[in-house]
Amino acid sequence: MTSLEQSVSPRQPLATGTRVELDNNATFLDRSFLVGGVPWRLLRLTGPSRAVAQRWQYGDVVRPGEEQFARTLIRQGFLHPIYRAERGIEDVDVVIPVFNDVSGLARLLGQLKGAHVTVVDDGSIVPAPIEECASTFGARLVRLGKNQGAGAARNAGIATTQRPFLCFVDVDVEMSNATEVLAQLRAQFHDDELGACAPRVRGSEGSSSRDRFEHRFSPLDMGPRACIVMPEGPVSYVPTACLMVRRDAIGVGFDEHLRLGEDVDFVWRLHDHDWLVRYLTDVEVAHQARASWRQWWQQRVGYGASSSALAQRHGDRLAPVRVDPWTLIAWTSFVMRKPLVGVRIARAARDQLRERIRDQADDPEAVANQVLSRTMLRSGLPLSRGIVRTYGLVLLAASLHPKLRRPALAIFVLGTAWRWRDERVHVADVPLALADDAAYGVGVMKGAWRTRSFTALRPRLTKSSLRIRDVLGVGQVLGSMRLLAPRSTTRENAS
């Protein structure tokens, strides 16, 4: 596609007969509510829509008349289409950018036998071995005269291929079942609104402590939950270590001025042009850890440093934490051991919601209590995680002050422990986790200093329908349904 504008996703109902399944985190409440989605929300289901959604809970097809409802739930993250890998990969071009890494290229090309592969040599110092390797495996070779970065190399691959789908694969990715991975990714594009999809990228298993840590906590691993990808969702971006894209959605391609973070920028521009981006967890590839501790540290610092350049393009989407003032005050009161303030805020939020749904629920009190408890739990630990990820060193410095020691250490421990929400704790991981966060925080500060912009360091305060008069008990306000920022999220590794 040669247009200077990125194309906009077509908006159309989901095809009749498509098999769909409700998201595992979606929960029915009372007679007419569904809670979950991306971002997390309370959704009222009217008429027969609840029965349809319940039929889809464990998988069923979209029947005539349900197509638009299915599309709405997919867009809101409540529903996932299920496609089998029935087609081949004849219409997929695989693009591999490489710089000097002949052994990694040989390994990957050996795994990609049968695929249409274009290798882009990004100005390797000694180009002959790269050329010989590509020729040996029958891959097409494009050579850039000088090293320009992965974004420019991928753009060169886009310009020299023609098939309707492209899969970008980094040279340090391992695909033991490459044909199956490509076929499963390709199958997702039966959805005409899908612009890109990515598998789960886990660190390669190995015997060293660095390999073991990387396998459990790779910066490219977006976690165990499959979902749609959006800037303020639980998965805010997907890496281009392995990413399949619809050519019609690519537009101008990657920003060649970004040496790091170009994948975040690219995925967010897809989102801004209304294309769906999906993250799959039942498809996995492996990614090698850095070869030395020095490179490992530099990788993390680089990811953090890229946030300032991204913030110049995308503003406060790069905020370390996003939270509304009342949620912040409530959790601060708990940490400071002044829980009555937080309890009062929570009670006011519950009462507000209860009044909003009084005529729509059999037991509005129970619904309000459940929503509030889930909101508080969903916001607390991610909030502490975002603080530790970017301001961890500041917290440790604050802990030296006698009056700040307890709250600073409490936030630090909670934010660090959040890593192990889906993993078993290994003692050897703790110092590496601390070093990982420290390197990222140093990188964010380094990037802010280099760009003379502190946008990536500024928290983002979102709006709330809760008012001071509600918290103080002076009447009730009929506002919007949004409360206590159920969208409170963190940026784990935006790069």
C-alpha positions, 0 to 999 in steps of 0.5 A: 500500500503506497498511500500516505494515509493509513487506511481505516478499518471497515465497520461491519457486523461479524459474519453469520456462522462465526464461532465465538466465545465469551472472555474468561474474565467476563462475569454475569451479575444479577439479571441484566449485567455483564462485567469485564471487557477491555477496558473493564466496565459494567455493561447492561444487557437488555431484552434477549441479549443476555440469553445470547451472551450466555449461549456464547459463554462456552462457545457457540456460533453467531446466528442470523440477527446476532451479527451486530451484537457480536461485533459490539462485544468483540470491540468491547473485549467481551467476546472472542471469535474462534477461527481454525487454521484451515487455510495455508500460508501462501498469501503470507510474506515473512519479513526478517530484519537482520544485522550481523546475526548469521547464526540466528538467521540460519536457525530461523530460516531453517524453521521457516521452510515452506514459507515465503521469506524476505530477509532484509540485511540492515547494513551488516558490517560483513554482508557476504555471510548474510547473503550466502545464508539467505541463498542457502535457504532460498530466501529473498534478500534485500540489502540496505546500504547502512544500518537504519534500525528495525523499523526501516528494515521492515519498511523495506520488506513491506515495499519489496513484497506483495502478498496481502499479509505480512508476518514480521519475525525478529532474527532472535525468535525461535519458532519450532512449529513455524508453519503452524504458528503462521497458519494460526495467525493467518486464520484470525484474519477471517475477521475483516476488522482485524489489522494485526495479531500477535502470539505470546512471546516467551523467553527461551528456556535455558540453564542460566539464571538469566534464561530462567528469569527471561522465560518467566518475565520476558519484557516481550511477554504480554501475559497469559490473557488473550484479549484485544490490544488497546492503549489503555487496556491490560495489554496496551501493545504487542511487540513486533518480535512476531506480528502478522499484519494485514497489508491494507492496514499498514499505511505508512509503515513504521516510524524510522526515526524510532530505534526502539518503541517503533512497535508500540507506535505502529500498534497504536496507530493501527488502533487509532485508525480503528483496526482491531489488534488481537493478542493470542495466548494459545500460540507461542514463540520463544525469544532469546535472552541477551547474551550478557548481563551488560546487554540485558541491562542495556536492553531494559534501559533502552526500553525505558528511554524510548518512552519519552520519544513515544510520549512526544507522539502519543502524549499521556498514553505513556503515563506510568499510571492512570488513575482518578483522584478518588481512587488515588486518595482511597489507596493512599489513605490505606497505605498511610494507615488512615483507612476511614478516608478510603472507606468513606470514598468506597461507600460513596462510590457504592451508593452512587452506583446503587442509585444508578442501577436501582430500577435495573437490578433485582438486588442493586446493593449486591451488584454495587458491592461486587462491582466496587470490590472488583474495581478496588482490587483491580486498581490497587496492585496495578497502581502500585506496580506502575509506581514501582516500575517507574519511580522505584528508586524514588520510593527507596530514597523516600524510605530513608525518611522515618515518616515515609518509610512504612508507606514507601516500603509498602508500595514498593513491596506490593508493586514488586510482588505484582510480578508473581500474580501468575507465576510461582515465586523463585528466590533467585528471581527477586534480585533480577526483578529489582534490577529489571525495574531499576534499569527501566526506571533509569531508562525513563529518566534518561529519556526524559532528560534527553528529550527535555520532556517529562510527559513519560514521567507524569501520572495521568489523573482521569475524571470521575463522576464522584464529587466531594459532596458525595464523599461528604454525604451531602446529597447524591449526584446523577452522573455517568456510570463511571466511578473510581476509575475501573480503567486504572492501568499501568504501562509495564514495558511500553517499547 
